Amino acid sequence: MMGCGPGAAARAGYVERSALGDRFDRCAKAWYRDNAPGELFADYTRAKAGLMPCAGGALEQPAKFLEAVELIDEAKASAKAAREARDAAMEDLRRRMGGQG
């Protein structure tokens, strides 16, 4: 399977670089999702609540952690936009059908 979805495979000749210079042979988001330890997501949740994984503020956090947080935020925003678009399309369909369904 190509792309960023679950099970996305490496693609021959494909190279994506992160802002920090990491190289990926498939979508970086898929790599982080499939390879990031569960603790990263717990750290993400705590960071969103203002509790960083390392002492200090945002500038004292590991750059890879901050990049991962940004990727998670982007993925969540993308999923929310897709959900809202789907819901709007369903609502429009219901209106067109006269409230049936």
N, C-alpha and C positions, 0 to 999 in steps of 0.2 A: 504494500500500500504506500502510495506517495503522499506528500503533503505533511501537515502538522497533526493529523488525527492520531488516535491511539493506534499503536502498531506501525507507525510510519517508518518505512525502511530507509536505509542509506541509499543514496543515488550516486551512481558512478559519475565522477567528474564534478559533482556538486560541492561547492565550498561556501559556507556562510561564516562570516567573522562577527564576533560580538564586539561591543564597544571596547572591551578589554583585550581584544586580539585573539580570543579563543577561536579555534577552527572547528566547524561542525560539518559532517558529511550529510546532514539532513537538517530539517527545520530546528533551530535552536530551542524553540519553545517545546517541541516534542522531546528533544534530548533532556532538557531540564525536568520535564514532567516525568519521563521514564527513569531518569537516573538520579534525580535529587533525593537525598534521604528524607524520610518522613519528618525528621527533626526540622528540616528547612521550613516545612509548612507550619509546624508548630511555632517556629521562630517568626515566621511571617505574621501569623495571627497575633502573637504577642507584640511584634513591632507596630502593627496597626493600632494596637491599644496603647502605644507609647513606651513599651518595654523592649529595648533593643537587646540583641543577644550578647553584645560586648559592652563593657563600661563606656560611658560617654555618649555623645550625641551622634547624629547621622554621619558626620565626617570621620568619626572614629571607628565606624563599622567596616568590615571587609568589603572591598569593592565588588567581589563576586556575589556577596549577599545582597548588596544594594541593586545590582543588575538583576538578580533573581527576583527581588521584590518588584522591580519595574516590569519584568516579564509577566509575573503573576497578575499585577494590576492591569496590564494590557489584555491579557487573556480573559480576565473577569469582565472588563469593559466590553470586549468583543462579544462575549457570551451574552451579556446583558442587552447589547444592541440587537443581536440576532433574536433573542427572546422577545424583545419589544416589537421588532418588525413582524415576527410570527404572530404575536398577539393582535397587532393592528390589522394584519391581513385576515385573521380569523374573524375579528370584529366586523371588518368591512364585508366579509362574506356573509356573516349573519344578518347584517343590515340589508344586503341585497336580496337575501332569501326571505325577508320580511319577518325576521325574528325566529324563524323555524330552526330546529336543529338542536 
